[in-house]
Amino acid sequence: MEHVKNNLITLSEAQVDKSYKIEKINGGNFFNMRLLSLGFIPGEQIMVVNRYGNGPITVNVKGNKIALGRGAAVKVMISEVKKNA
């Protein structure tokens, strides 16, 4: 069984190889629609694949790897998904 921590963080703060749930996107209409078209839908589970220092963050969304710059990643609010044994 899975449960979600209540602590919201930005995608730019996420750690590699952890699962997260997208809670909301804090951008304008164009930005939000762009991310929605890439699969960044509130409620969707994602996993951070790579972090490149201060560069882009690569995320696995619906089986697709997508890289977002830090400016975009800071607008995506997420919560960590913990798996219970």
C-alpha positions as CSV (number, residue, x, y, z in Angstrom):
1,M,0.0,0.0,0.0
2,E,1.2,3.5,-0.7
3,H,0.6,6.8,1.1
4,V,1.6,10.3,0.3
5,K,3.4,12.6,2.7
6,N,1.7,15.9,3.3
7,N,4.9,17.9,2.8
8,L,4.8,19.7,-0.6
9,I,8.1,20.5,-2.3
10,T,9.1,21.8,-5.7
11,L,10.3,19.4,-8.4
12,S,13.6,21.2,-8.3
13,E,14.1,19.9,-4.7
14,A,13.3,16.3,-5.6
15,Q,15.8,13.5,-5.1
16,V,16.8,10.9,-7.7
17,D,15.1,7.4,-7.6
18,K,12.2,8.5,-5.4
19,S,8.6,8.5,-6.4
20,Y,6.5,11.6,-6.2
21,K,3.0,12.7,-6.9
22,I,2.3,15.9,-8.8
23,E,0.1,18.1,-6.6
24,K,-0.2,21.3,-8.7
25,I,1.5,23.5,-11.3
26,N,2.1,27.1,-10.4
27,G,2.5,28.7,-13.8
28,G,0.5,30.7,-16.3
29,N,-2.0,29.2,-18.7
30,F,0.5,28.6,-21.5
31,F,3.1,27.0,-19.2
32,N,0.4,24.8,-17.5
33,M,-1.0,23.6,-20.8
34,R,2.5,22.8,-22.1
35,L,3.3,20.7,-19.0
36,L,-0.2,19.0,-19.1
37,S,0.5,18.1,-22.7
38,L,3.8,16.4,-21.6
39,G,1.9,14.3,-19.0
40,F,2.5,16.5,-15.9
41,I,-1.1,16.1,-14.6
42,P,-2.0,16.6,-11.0
43,G,-2.3,13.2,-9.3
44,E,0.2,11.6,-11.7
45,Q,3.1,9.7,-10.2
46,I,6.6,10.6,-11.4
47,M,10.2,9.6,-10.6
48,V,13.3,11.7,-10.9
49,V,15.8,10.0,-13.1
50,N,18.7,12.5,-13.2
51,R,19.7,15.8,-11.8
52,Y,22.5,17.7,-13.6
53,G,23.9,20.0,-10.9
54,N,22.2,23.4,-11.4
55,G,21.0,22.2,-14.9
56,P,17.9,20.3,-16.0
57,I,16.1,17.6,-14.1
58,T,15.1,14.5,-16.0
59,V,11.8,13.0,-14.9
60,N,10.0,9.7,-15.8
61,V,6.3,10.6,-16.5
62,K,4.0,7.9,-17.9
63,G,7.0,6.0,-19.2
64,N,8.5,9.0,-21.0
65,K,11.7,10.7,-19.9
66,I,11.3,14.5,-19.9
67,A,13.9,17.1,-19.0
68,L,12.8,20.3,-17.3
69,G,15.0,23.3,-16.6
70,R,15.2,24.6,-13.0
71,G,12.9,27.5,-13.8
72,A,10.2,25.2,-14.9
73,A,10.8,22.6,-12.1
74,V,10.4,25.2,-9.4
75,K,6.8,25.7,-10.5
76,V,5.8,22.1,-10.2
77,M,4.6,21.2,-6.6
78,I,5.0,17.6,-5.6
79,S,4.7,15.3,-2.6
80,E,6.8,12.2,-1.9
81,V,5.1,8.8,-2.3
82,K,6.2,6.3,0.4
83,K,5.7,2.6,-0.2
84,N,4.7,0.5,2.8
85,A,6.1,-3.0,3.1
